[in-house]
Amino acid sequence: MRSERVRSGGTTLDVAVAGQENLPTVLFINAVGMENRLMQGLAEQFRSAGMNLVTWELRGSPGPSEVREVSLKDHTADALAVVDALGLAHVHVAGWCTGASIALFVARELGDRALSFTSVDGALLFDGAPGARVGNAVFDMCAQIATDAGRAAHFHDVVRPRGNEGAALGVEDEELVRMLTLPYRQGLEELTRFAFGISATCDYDPVEACNRLSVPALFLARRDDAMVGHRNSQRAAGLVEGAELQVAESGGHYALFTDPAETAATMAAFVRTAELTA
């Protein structure tokens, strides 16, 4: 992936591009706190399928900004700034985890420039929570820190890595574990910015957002996902006319990174169909 620097308001975004921009382009919104390099495996699969992938590190992630305050509107504006800066006429909007919530609004704001929408293990907050044990705890932690930054010290001690994260995540690759746990490996200020970035993705009504989605939509979920509940994806798909829902039995929340070929193949087939009907 090649790197680009894009200005959005007062923030410089770290953008990664993989593939040729004249190919069908997926604007992939990763989760808050995740680095671009996590997307390398998916980007390679997309290139093999004749697609381009564009992503960036969201505010609240390691690089983009030292500013704590962030809103869902900021996240959405950043996506539009990336599309405009790269001169992308049309994109297929997709998001993983908290990125899926942002993607709902990006697809709407792009209007005719958005050709489709895909949620991969989306943290779609029906009833105000991700709907799974681990995710509910993480979102509660972030809400407490965003309300009272003094709580960050307590939570940093609770969640800082202690060497058993791979087993807890169900991930064997040590480098991947380090990338996935980066928000908890840094200091208090970084954890605080992460908490604000996550909390910004909670400020919406998922029913209204799904009802307003007007492009072909695909929702991917997994029954054994301990971070976000697959039933939230089922509920979201039921609100979007003509939406496709695929619920796998296993793979967990990080299958996008541990087995990117499976996700890429499913998304590539969906994107090709959306291209034909656009």
Disulfide bonds with the S-S distance in Angstrom:
none
